[in-house]
Amino acid sequence: MRPKVPFLTCLCALALLLAPTFRAGAQEDASEKEIERYRAMINDPMANPGYLAVDRGEALWAEKRGTKNVSLESCDLGLGAGKLEGAYAKLPRYFADADKVMDLEQRLLWCMDKIQGLDIKPIMAKPFSGPGRGSDMEDLVAFIANKSNGMKIAVPLDHAKEKEAYGIGEALFFRRSAINDFSCSTCHADAGKRIRLQGLPQLDKPGKDAQLTMGSWPTYRVSQSALRTMQHRLWDCYRQMRMPAPDYASEAVTALTVFLNAQAAGGELNVPSIKR
């Protein structure tokens, strides 16, 4: 016959078993609050180094370069030649002159090539900044994106090629591959997921997570001491999934951005933001 175990003893044993879980949850909540407090402290343009990139990008936009010795000021980003306010909020989009859907970086490369006669091969070879090396693309994106601050993300999906890009982007988001059999959805298709105490936004459906995420890029990464664009974010995601790195300014990355920005429709832009 089994000996009877007092009810109070069972409760104490259960409490001891669950204590580590409660402590872990409390630590995660405390860490998240500290991260948010840190972001709030440095979310001031005067304290955000990303605004140095905005200033450099403004100078680059007006600088005459290339074989044609002209500036980018006649570049049409979707709202008319040289019109910047609100342009970033409506990208990627279809451009009839190129007959393709382009994000901001793709479009800038097209304008550098067609309008300025600039050799874009060196830019495409090393598009991201690194130790002792800046990035014209990151600076230009910071400047142009900042012109859409306070505006709502509104990616157009009217043209057949915009709809096609959305479909490709959605497929890429859920496509599992490479040695880890990962996809974007592995980390970003469920609520409440974390990695190293960092919350992972749910991006597989429209909502606040997608709006806050996409509304905060480009961003200044404190850990990298650099301004980073969505092109870099997606490149780094593929690297971390152990997948082949996507080509810079590729149609695949643009399609994925179309899908993500469509999920973020209505979200307000606040860029450049600042992240750890």
Residue, then its C-alpha position, 0 to 999 in steps of 0.5 A: m500500500r502506497p504511503k499517503v503524501p500530505f497535500l501541503t508537501c505536494l504543493c511545496a514540491l510543485a512550487l520548487l519545480l516551477a520556480p525556475t520557470f517563473r524566475a526565467g519568465a520574470q527575467e525575460d520581462a525585466s530584460e525586455k523592459e530594460i531594452e525598451r528603456y534603453r531605446a527610449m533614452i537614445n530615441d532622440p535625433m540628437a543622440n542617434p548616430g543614424y542622423l549623421a547618415v541622413d546628413r551624408g545622404e542629403a549631400l550625396w543626393a545633390e552631388k554631381r557624379g558619374t560620366k554625365n556629371v549630374s545629381l540624383e535630384s531628377c531621380d523619380l522614386g515613384l511620386g515624380a522626379g525629385k519628389l522625396e516626401g512620402a516616396y519611401a512609404k510607398l516602396p517597393r512599387y512598379f516602375a514603368d521605365a524599368d518595367k519591374v518592381m523595385d525597392l529604394e536601393q534597386r531604384l537608386l542603383w537604376c538612377m545612378d546608372k541611367i541618370q548619372g552614368l555612374d559605375i554601379k559595380p563597385i557599389m553592388a560589390k560592397p553595398f554595406s558599410g564596414p570597419g573603415r568603410g562607409s556606404d553611399m547606399e546606406d546614407l542615401v536610404a537614411f536621407i530618403a526614408n527620413k523624408s517619410n517620417g510620420m507617414k503610413i506604410a502604403v505599398p501599392l498592389d494594383h499592378a500585375k507585377e506588384k501582385e506577382a512580387y507579393g506572391i513570390g515574397e509570401a512564398l519565400f517567407f514560408r520556404r524552408s531550405a538549407i542545412n537547418d531547414f529554416s524559413c523566415s516563418t520559423c522565427h516570425a510566424d508565431a506570437g511570443k517567440r524569443i531568441r536570446l531574450q529578444g522578442l521576435p515579431q510575428l510577421d506572417k500576418p498583418g498587425k502591430d508586430a509587422q507595423l512596428t518592425m517595418g516602420s523602424w527600418p532603416t535603423y542605426r545598429v549600436s552593436q555594429s556602429a552602422l546604419r543598416t537598411m532592410q536589404h542588410r537585414l534580410w541579407d543577415c537573416y539569410r546568413q543566420m539561417r545558413m542559406p546562400a546570401p542573396d544578391y544585393a538588390s535582387e528581385a527576390v529580396t524586393a519581393l520579400t520586402v513587398f510581402l513584409n510591407a504589405q503586412a505592415a500597411g498602415g504602420e507609421l514610419n519613424v526612421p532612422s530608428i536605433k536598435r541594439 
